[in-house]
Amino acid sequence: MELWFTEKQTENFGITAKVIQSLHTEKTQYQQLDMIQTKEFGNMLVLDGMVMTTEKDEFVYHEMVTHPVLFTHPNPKNVLVVGGGDGGAIREVLKHPEVEKVVLVEIDGKVIEYSKKYLPSIAGKLDDERVQVLIDDGFMHIHKNKNKYDVIMVDSTEPVGPAAPLFERGFYQGIYETLKEDGIFVAQTDNPWFKGELIKKVFKDVKEIFPITKLYTCNIPTYPSGMWTFTIGSKKYDPEAVDITAIPDIDTKYYTPQIHKACFVLPRFVELLTK
């Protein structure tokens, strides 16, 4: 008998992966957490039935949620990651030597616990001396810390359950106030095939708050539709104005200086979501 996991990504569409074994399953205080070993993508973290990350393709998301903003800001000393309990974003942030401290605020400590156990290649830098891990509500952390961070990354799940407030206009206003005067933030904003209205709303909300707002894309095969978007809000620095010849060579598998420039070039149907 074969065992397959299927994520129902819409009412009418999903993806499926052959499962070798179930590694852990638990109903945490906040969500259903499953860790499964798949034939094609290795170990896979699933929250409330949605694929969060896999050993095979995680590098795309984690490189693209971090490096575009970190190479846009000239001196990102203090960084905040909201969500991201799997530790992948932290691993990428630490590749920037100018970062003095990165704070991870994850609401569900179980995500961190089991990522360390079953996803060590992703979570392996969470105990670094530059990292502070807080098991806390990211929404509340934002509103309690003003004028503190150079860069903020919102590495959340989809806008359901505990992540729902992280897609509201009030949260982006709080981020603006939590950033320093030349700060920049990025949030994952789902896919344009199934969640176009969400992207449109988030972009409009961010644009009303930040003087520079940009949308960019990348390809992640296990995420709904495979095409993923991120939205940047910046007080001062334009990610498209970065001199890509000055971007140093770092250890990446997806992000390059050329990708930094190219990712902001949008297909027309995606570009229309920003109008």
C-alpha positions in Angstrom: 0.0 0.0 0.0 1.2 3.5 -0.9 0.7 6.5 1.4 0.2 10.0 -0.1 -0.2 13.4 1.5 -2.5 15.9 -0.4 -2.7 19.6 0.4 -6.0 20.9 -0.8 -4.8 24.4 -2.0 -8.2 25.5 -3.2 -11.7 24.0 -3.2 -10.9 22.5 -6.6 -7.1 22.0 -6.7 -4.3 20.5 -4.7 -0.8 18.9 -4.8 0.2 15.4 -3.6 3.4 13.8 -2.4 4.3 10.2 -1.7 5.0 9.7 2.0 7.6 7.3 3.4 6.6 7.8 7.0 5.0 10.1 9.5 7.6 11.5 11.8 5.4 13.5 14.2 1.8 14.7 14.6 0.5 16.9 17.2 -2.3 19.4 17.9 -0.5 22.3 19.4 -2.0 25.2 21.3 -2.3 27.1 18.0 -2.5 24.6 15.1 -2.2 21.1 13.8 1.5 20.3 13.3 2.7 17.4 11.2 6.2 16.4 10.2 6.3 13.9 7.4 9.1 12.3 5.3 8.3 12.4 1.6 9.9 10.6 -1.3 10.4 13.6 -3.5 10.9 16.6 -1.1 12.5 15.0 2.0 11.2 16.0 5.4 8.2 18.3 5.2 6.6 20.6 7.8 2.9 20.8 7.5 0.7 23.2 9.6 -3.1 22.9 9.5 -2.7 20.8 6.4 -0.6 23.4 4.5 3.0 22.7 3.4 5.3 25.2 5.2 8.7 24.0 4.1 10.6 21.0 2.8 14.2 20.0 2.8 14.4 20.0 -1.0 12.9 23.5 -2.0 13.1 25.5 1.3 16.2 27.5 0.1 14.1 29.4 -2.5 11.7 30.9 0.0 14.2 31.6 2.8 16.7 33.2 0.4 14.1 35.4 -1.2 12.4 36.6 2.0 15.8 37.8 3.3 18.4 38.8 0.8 16.5 41.3 -1.3 15.8 43.6 1.7 19.1 42.9 3.4 21.0 44.0 0.3 18.7 47.0 -0.1 19.4 48.4 3.4 23.0 49.7 3.6 23.5 48.8 7.3 21.0 46.3 8.6 22.3 45.9 12.2 19.1 45.0 14.0 16.7 42.6 12.3 13.3 41.1 13.3 11.8 37.9 11.9 8.1 37.5 12.7 7.1 33.8 12.4 9.7 31.6 10.8 10.0 29.1 13.6 11.6 26.6 11.2 14.7 28.8 11.3 15.4 29.1 7.6 15.1 32.9 7.4 17.5 33.1 10.5 20.1 31.0 8.7 20.0 33.3 5.7 20.1 36.6 7.8 23.2 35.4 9.5 25.1 35.3 6.2 25.2 39.1 6.4 28.1 40.0 8.7 26.8 43.5 9.3 23.8 42.1 11.2 24.6 42.4 14.9 21.4 40.9 16.3 18.4 39.1 14.9 15.2 38.6 16.9 12.9 35.7 16.0 9.3 36.0 17.4 7.4 32.8 16.9 4.0 32.2 18.5 4.2 28.4 18.5 7.2 27.0 20.3 6.4 23.5 19.0 7.3 24.6 15.4 10.8 25.5 16.7 11.2 22.3 18.7 10.3 19.9 15.9 12.1 21.9 13.2 15.3 21.5 15.3 14.7 17.8 15.5 13.6 16.9 12.0 14.8 19.9 9.9 18.4 20.5 11.2 19.7 21.8 7.9 17.0 24.6 8.1 16.9 25.2 11.9 20.6 24.7 12.6 21.4 28.4 13.3 18.7 29.1 15.8 21.2 28.8 18.7 23.7 31.2 17.2 25.0 33.9 19.6 23.5 36.7 17.4 20.0 35.2 17.6 17.4 35.9 20.2 14.4 33.6 20.1 11.1 34.8 21.7 8.0 32.5 22.0 5.5 35.4 21.7 2.8 37.0 19.5 4.5 38.8 16.7 1.6 41.2 16.4 2.0 42.3 20.0 5.8 42.4 19.7 5.5 44.9 16.9 3.2 47.1 18.8 5.4 47.1 21.9 8.7 48.0 20.2 8.9 51.3 18.4 11.8 52.7 16.4 13.9 49.6 17.0 14.7 47.6 13.9 16.4 48.3 10.6 14.8 45.4 8.8 11.6 43.4 9.5 10.6 40.2 7.8 7.2 38.7 8.2 7.7 35.0 7.6 4.1 33.9 8.4 1.8 31.1 7.4 -1.2 31.9 5.1 -3.8 34.4 6.5 -5.7 31.9 8.6 -5.6 31.0 12.3 -2.9 32.7 14.4 -1.4 34.4 11.3 -4.6 36.2 10.2 -3.7 39.5 12.0 -0.4 39.6 10.2 -2.2 40.6 7.0 -4.1 43.5 8.4 -3.4 47.2 7.7 -3.0 47.9 11.4 -0.1 45.5 11.5 1.7 47.2 8.6 1.2 50.6 10.4 2.8 49.0 13.5 5.7 47.8 11.4 6.2 51.3 10.1 6.5 52.6 13.6 8.7 49.8 14.8 11.2 50.4 12.0 13.9 53.1 12.3 13.7 56.2 10.1 15.3 54.4 7.1 13.9 51.0 7.8 12.5 48.4 5.4 10.2 45.4 5.7 9.1 42.5 3.6 6.2 40.1 4.0 5.3 36.9 2.1 2.0 37.6 0.3 0.9 34.3 -1.2 0.3 33.6 -4.9 -1.3 35.5 -7.7 -3.2 32.6 -9.2 -5.4 31.8 -6.3 -5.0 34.8 -3.9 -4.9 37.8 -6.3 -7.3 39.8 -4.2 -5.2 39.3 -1.1 -2.1 40.6 -2.9 -4.0 43.6 -4.2 -5.3 44.5 -0.7 -1.9 44.1 1.0 -0.1 46.1 -1.7 -2.7 48.9 -1.4 -2.5 48.9 2.4 1.4 49.0 2.4 1.5 51.7 -0.3 -0.7 54.0 1.8 1.8 53.7 4.6 5.3 53.4 3.0 6.7 55.8 0.4 8.3 52.9 -1.5 6.3 49.7 -2.1 7.4 46.9 -4.3 6.2 43.4 -5.3 8.4 40.6 -6.4 8.1 36.9 -7.2 10.0 33.6 -7.1 9.2 29.9 -7.9 8.5 27.4 -5.0 7.2 24.1 -6.3 5.4 23.0 -3.1 3.6 26.3 -2.5 0.2 26.9 -4.1 0.6 27.4 -7.8 4.4 27.4 -7.5 4.5 31.2 -8.1 5.0 33.1 -4.8 5.0 36.8 -4.1 6.6 39.1 -1.5 5.7 42.7 -0.7 8.3 45.3 0.4 7.6 48.5 2.2 10.5 50.9 2.6 10.9 54.3 4.2 13.9 55.3 2.2 15.7 52.7 0.1 14.4 51.4 -3.2 15.3 47.7 -3.8 15.3 48.3 -7.6 17.9 51.1 -7.2 20.5 48.7 -5.7 23.8 48.6 -7.6 23.8 44.8 -8.2 27.5 44.9 -9.1 28.2 45.8 -5.4 26.3 42.8 -4.0 28.9 40.4 -2.6 29.0 36.7 -3.5 27.3 34.7 -0.7 26.4 31.1 -0.4 23.0 30.8 -2.1 21.2 28.4 -4.4 18.5 30.7 -5.8 19.3 34.3 -5.1 21.9 36.1 -7.2 22.6 39.8 -7.9 20.9 39.2 -11.3 17.8 37.6 -9.6 17.7 40.6 -7.3 17.0 42.8 -10.3 14.9 40.3 -12.3 12.5 39.3 -9.5 10.9 42.8 -9.6 10.0 42.4 -13.3 6.4 41.1 -13.1 4.1 39.3 -15.6 1.4 41.7 -16.6 -1.4 39.9 -14.7 0.6 40.2 -11.5 1.7 43.8 -12.2 -2.0 44.7 -12.6 -2.5 43.7 -8.9 -0.4 46.6 -7.9 -2.4 49.2 -9.8 
